[in-house]
């Protein structure tokens, strides 16, 4: 028998009582699929839970949400199948079935989106186990009415133009957001949310930051008056560059945004790469200021030979924020020194980029002018190519067009803001709560 899918990866493990069947299954599947064997590797007595946990931890990291069909499956075998299935279903994103009948296996995929099949070697023949496995792999989750039944402890949320996929263990509360021609908003909820924890997912819209802040306040006002506990997931926050004021004649926008969030009753905020660490002090609730830099480092390590690159911090502020993330790497570091004079901005570089791929790391790209000037400087100093990584791609006005025509080979940003498609721009997704 052959499966219809050709990109399937199978994780398999057994204890001593299922060893013989495991070896038979591997021999028959490895010619068609990638099969990862997590043991045991002999008939010597072992604990099934220890063997299963190693495999399940790996499978868990690759498993999709409840509502999505997967190409990663697990097979667990012990004497009865019971122990393995009990252990497996303790793991998040794992939905295991102790398989005994052909039709039962099909329904486990159709209705339950199961991704692990367990066998008891004492109670199944080798041929039947293979037949059930192919049935399992060939059947896709039906979705529809079965989705909500899989989410036993669903979290409640509101989606305010979030530029990403909200995890399937979040269900959006029933609500109505009405827009008026004059530019005003009206928000209402259409279910009881009293004292529930509500997560707001919000992505700010380019050139409409103020409207989005007002929308947030209106939504939070309704939630507050219904005694909800509010968690706020916003990878990007506006006004973070206004983080200090030298006298009373200039605005302190980041503090004002902090006051808006505090007054909205938000108890927990999750965001990415605030422009300055002191901004966290403007919020009264719990603040998780995550960073995209570890994800950027991983992407760089996968794409480049370490001996061919130099990491560039475009100013001292960027270096102070992000240098700590590179302490455990062997990357060469250079810093661009900026001097603002009456005649404008001058730049110089502290470090050697000759013959290297220069990779600029920053928290945001707005108009792109400074990034383009930095790229020109790096090329003039002997860099072969220039690449840029920035958490927030604001890309105001004609930034994307100007960057596309610049000496920068590629720009990688997070999905904290949406942007128009361009071959020079790639995106890495922020980690969800």
C-alpha positions in Angstrom: 0.0 0.0 0.0 1.2 3.5 -0.7 0.2 6.8 1.0 -0.9 9.8 -1.0 1.6 12.1 0.9 5.3 12.1 0.1 6.6 14.6 2.7 5.6 12.6 5.9 8.0 12.3 8.8 7.4 9.5 11.3 8.6 9.4 14.9 8.5 5.9 16.4 9.4 4.4 19.8 8.6 1.3 21.8 9.5 -0.4 25.0 10.9 -4.0 25.1 7.5 -5.5 24.8 6.9 -3.7 21.5 10.4 -3.9 20.1 9.8 -6.7 17.5 6.7 -4.9 16.0 8.6 -1.6 16.0 11.5 -3.1 14.0 9.0 -4.7 11.5 7.2 -1.3 11.0 10.4 0.6 10.5 11.6 -1.9 7.9 8.3 -1.5 5.9 8.0 2.3 6.3 11.5 3.6 5.9 11.5 2.9 2.1 8.7 5.5 1.7 9.1 8.0 4.6 11.6 9.6 6.8 11.5 7.5 10.0 13.1 8.6 13.2 13.7 5.7 15.7 13.8 6.8 19.4 14.3 3.2 20.7 14.3 1.0 22.5 17.0 -0.8 20.5 16.8 -4.2 22.1 14.6 -6.6 24.0 16.2 -5.6 27.3 13.6 -4.5 29.9 13.0 -0.7 30.0 10.4 1.8 31.2 7.9 2.7 28.4 7.2 6.2 29.8 10.9 7.2 29.5 11.1 5.9 26.0 7.9 7.6 24.9 8.8 11.0 26.5 11.9 11.4 24.4 10.0 10.9 21.2 7.0 12.9 22.2 9.1 16.0 23.2 10.6 16.0 19.7 7.3 15.5 17.9 5.6 18.1 20.1 8.0 20.8 18.8 7.0 20.1 15.2 3.3 19.5 15.7 0.8 21.9 14.3 -2.2 23.4 16.0 -5.5 21.5 16.6 -7.1 22.7 13.4 -4.3 22.0 11.0 -3.5 18.8 9.2 0.0 17.7 9.9 2.7 15.7 8.1 4.5 14.7 11.3 3.1 11.6 13.0 4.1 9.4 15.9 3.9 5.7 16.5 4.2 4.2 20.0 4.2 0.5 20.9 4.1 -1.4 24.1 2.5 -4.7 25.3 -1.1 -3.4 25.4 -0.9 0.1 23.9 -2.6 1.5 27.0 0.5 2.9 28.8 1.9 4.5 25.7 -1.4 6.3 24.9 -1.8 7.5 28.5 1.7 9.0 28.4 1.3 10.6 25.0 -2.0 12.4 25.8 -0.3 14.3 28.7 1.7 16.3 26.1 0.3 19.5 24.6 -0.4 19.2 20.8 -0.4 15.4 21.0 -3.6 13.5 20.4 -3.0 9.8 20.7 -5.2 6.8 20.0 -4.7 3.2 21.1 -5.6 1.6 17.8 -7.5 -1.7 17.7 -9.7 -1.5 14.6 -9.3 -0.1 11.0 -12.4 2.2 11.1 -11.6 3.4 14.5 -8.2 4.7 13.2 -9.9 6.5 10.3 -12.3 8.3 12.7 -9.4 9.3 14.9 -8.0 11.3 12.0 -11.3 12.5 10.6 -12.9 13.7 13.8 -10.1 14.0 16.4 -7.1 15.1 14.2 -5.0 12.5 16.0 -1.3 12.6 15.3 0.0 9.6 17.3 -1.1 6.0 16.9 -0.4 3.5 19.6 -0.3 -0.3 19.4 -0.3 -3.2 21.8 2.0 -5.8 20.2 0.2 -8.6 22.1 -3.2 -7.7 20.6 -2.4 -6.9 16.9 -0.9 -8.7 14.0 2.0 -7.2 12.0 -0.1 -6.9 8.8 -3.0 -5.2 10.6 -0.7 -2.7 12.2 0.7 -1.7 8.8 -2.8 -1.5 7.3 -3.9 0.8 10.2 -0.8 3.0 9.9 -1.4 3.6 6.1 -5.1 4.3 6.9 -4.0 6.8 9.6 -1.5 8.6 7.3 -3.9 8.8 4.3 -6.9 10.3 6.3 -7.0 14.0 6.8 -8.8 15.9 9.5 -12.3 16.9 8.5 -12.4 20.2 10.5 -15.7 22.0 10.6 -17.9 21.1 13.6 -15.1 19.0 15.0 -12.7 21.9 15.7 -14.3 23.3 18.8 -14.7 19.8 20.3 -10.9 19.5 20.3 -10.3 22.6 22.4 -11.3 21.6 25.9 -10.0 24.7 27.7 -10.1 27.3 25.0 -8.8 30.7 25.7 -10.8 33.8 24.7 -9.5 36.5 22.4 -10.2 39.5 20.3 -8.5 40.0 16.9 -7.7 43.6 16.1 -6.2 43.3 12.7 -3.5 40.9 13.9 -0.9 40.2 11.2 -0.5 36.5 11.9 -2.3 33.3 12.6 -3.9 33.1 16.1 -3.3 29.7 17.7 -6.3 27.4 17.4 -6.6 27.1 21.2 -7.9 30.6 21.2 -11.5 31.3 20.3 -12.6 34.8 19.4 -15.5 36.1 21.5 -18.6 37.1 19.7 -18.5 40.8 19.1 -19.3 43.6 16.6 -16.9 46.4 15.6 -18.7 49.1 13.6 -17.1 51.9 11.6 -18.8 55.2 11.0 -18.1 57.5 8.0 -16.9 60.2 10.3 -14.1 57.9 11.5 -15.5 56.8 14.8 -15.7 53.2 16.1 -18.3 51.4 18.1 -17.6 48.1 19.8 -20.0 45.7 21.5 -19.7 42.1 22.8 -22.4 39.5 22.1 -21.6 36.9 24.8 -21.1 36.8 28.6 -17.4 37.4 29.3 -17.6 38.3 33.0 -14.3 37.7 34.9 -12.8 35.8 32.0 -9.2 36.3 30.7 -9.3 37.9 27.3 -6.2 38.2 25.1 -6.3 41.1 22.6 -4.1 40.4 19.5 -3.3 43.6 17.7 -1.1 44.7 14.8 -0.8 48.4 14.2 -1.6 49.7 10.7 0.9 51.8 9.0 0.0 55.5 9.0 -3.0 54.7 11.3 -1.3 54.3 14.7 -3.5 56.8 16.4 -6.7 55.2 15.1 -5.5 51.8 16.3 -4.7 53.2 19.8 -8.3 54.7 20.0 -9.7 51.4 18.9 -7.8 49.6 21.6 -9.1 52.0 24.3 -12.7 51.5 23.1 -12.4 47.7 23.1 -10.7 47.7 26.6 -13.4 50.0 28.0 -16.1 47.4 27.2 -14.0 44.5 28.5 -13.2 46.4 31.7 -16.8 47.2 32.4 -17.5 43.5 32.1 -14.8 42.5 34.7 -12.5 40.8 32.2 -8.8 40.3 32.8 -7.1 41.7 29.7 -3.8 40.4 28.2 -2.4 42.4 25.3 -0.3 40.9 22.6 1.1 43.6 20.3 4.5 42.8 18.8 4.9 46.5 17.8 4.0 49.6 19.9 4.0 53.1 18.4 5.8 56.1 19.8 8.6 54.1 21.4 11.2 56.5 19.9 9.8 59.2 22.1 11.2 57.6 25.2 12.8 60.7 26.9 12.1 64.4 27.2 14.8 66.9 28.2 12.3 69.6 29.2 8.5 70.3 29.4 8.4 71.7 25.9 8.7 68.4 24.1 6.4 65.3 24.1 7.0 62.0 25.8 4.9 59.8 23.5 6.0 56.4 24.9 4.9 57.4 28.4 1.5 58.6 27.0 1.1 55.2 25.3 1.9 53.6 28.6 -0.8 55.7 30.3 -3.3 54.6 27.7 -2.5 50.9 28.2 -2.6 51.3 32.0 -5.9 53.2 32.0 -7.4 50.6 29.6 -7.0 48.0 32.4 -4.5 45.8 30.7 -2.7 43.6 33.3 -0.2 41.9 31.0 1.5 43.2 27.9 3.6 41.1 25.5 5.6 43.0 22.9 8.9 42.9 20.9 12.1 44.9 21.0 11.0 48.2 22.6 13.2 51.0 21.3 14.5 51.6 24.8 14.4 49.4 27.9 13.3 52.3 30.2 9.9 52.2 28.4 9.0 49.1 30.4 8.8 51.4 33.4 5.8 53.3 31.9 3.6 50.2 32.3 2.0 49.3 35.6 1.2 45.7 34.7 3.4 42.7 33.8 5.6 43.4 30.7 7.2 40.8 28.5 9.6 42.6 26.2 10.6 39.8 23.9 13.2 40.0 21.2 13.5 38.8 17.6 17.3 38.8 17.8 17.6 35.0 18.7 15.4 34.1 15.7 17.5 36.4 13.5 20.8 34.8 14.7 19.4 31.4 14.0 18.4 32.5 10.5 21.8 34.0 9.9 23.6 30.8 11.0 21.5 28.8 8.6 22.1 31.0 5.6 25.7 32.2 6.0 29.2 30.8 6.6 30.3 32.5 9.9 33.7 33.3 8.3 32.1 35.4 5.6 30.0 37.8 7.7 30.3 40.8 10.0 27.4 41.9 12.2 26.8 45.6 12.0 25.2 47.7 14.7 24.0 50.9 13.0 24.5 53.1 16.1 25.6 52.9 19.8 21.9 52.5 20.9 21.5 49.4 18.8 24.8 48.0 20.1 23.8 48.5 23.7 20.4 46.8 23.2 21.5 43.8 21.1 25.2 43.1 21.7 24.4 40.8 24.6 22.6 38.3 22.3 25.8 37.8 20.4 28.0 37.0 23.4 27.8 33.3 22.8 28.5 33.5 19.0 31.8 33.9 17.2 30.4 36.6 14.9 32.7 39.5 14.1 31.1 42.8 15.2 31.4 46.3 13.8 29.6 49.5 14.9 28.6 52.5 12.8 29.5 55.8 14.5 27.0 58.6 13.8 27.8 62.3 14.2 25.2 64.9 13.8 26.6 68.3 12.9 25.3 71.6 11.5 26.0 70.2 8.1 24.0 67.0 8.6 24.7 63.4 9.5 28.2 61.9 9.0 29.0 58.2 9.5 32.1 56.2 10.0 32.6 52.5 10.9 34.4 51.0 13.9 35.5 47.6 12.6 36.6 45.8 9.4 34.0 44.8 6.8 36.4 44.3 3.8 35.5 41.2 1.8 32.6 40.4 4.1 28.8 40.1 3.9 27.8 43.0 6.2 24.6 42.2 8.2 22.9 45.2 9.8 20.9 44.5 13.0 18.3 47.0 14.3 15.0 47.2 16.0 13.1 49.0 13.2 13.2 50.4 9.7 11.0 53.4 9.1 11.8 55.7 6.2 14.8 53.7 5.3 17.1 56.6 4.6 19.6 55.9 7.4 19.7 52.2 6.5 20.4 53.1 2.9 23.2 55.5 3.9 24.7 52.8 6.1 24.7 50.3 3.2 26.4 52.8 1.0 29.1 53.3 3.7 29.6 49.6 4.1 30.0 49.0 0.4 32.5 51.9 0.2 34.5 50.2 3.0 34.8 47.0 1.0 31.7 44.9 2.0 30.7 42.4 -0.7 27.0 42.5 0.1 24.8 44.2 2.7 21.8 42.5 4.4 19.5 44.0 7.0 17.5 42.4 9.9 15.1 44.6 11.8 12.3 43.6 14.1 9.8 46.2 13.0 9.3 47.0 9.3 7.4 50.3 9.5 8.4 51.3 5.9 6.8 54.7 5.8 6.0 56.6 2.6 8.2 55.3 -0.3 10.6 53.3 2.0 10.0 50.0 0.3 10.6 51.4 -3.2 13.8 53.2 -2.0 15.1 50.2 -0.2 14.4 47.9 -3.1 16.5 50.2 -5.3 19.3 50.4 -2.7 22.5 48.4 -2.3 20.9 46.2 0.3 20.6 42.7 -1.0 17.8 41.5 1.3 15.8 42.8 4.3 14.4 40.4 7.0 11.7 41.7 9.4 9.2 40.1 11.8 5.5 40.1 11.1 4.8 42.8 13.7 3.5 45.0 10.9 2.1 44.2 7.5 3.8 45.4 4.4 3.4 45.1 0.7 5.1 42.2 -1.0 8.6 42.8 -2.4 11.3 40.2 -3.4 13.8 41.9 -1.3 11.8 41.6 1.9 11.3 38.4 3.9 9.5 37.9 7.1 9.9 35.8 10.3 6.9 35.2 12.5 6.9 36.4 16.2 6.4 33.7 18.9 2.8 33.7 20.1 1.8 33.8 23.7 
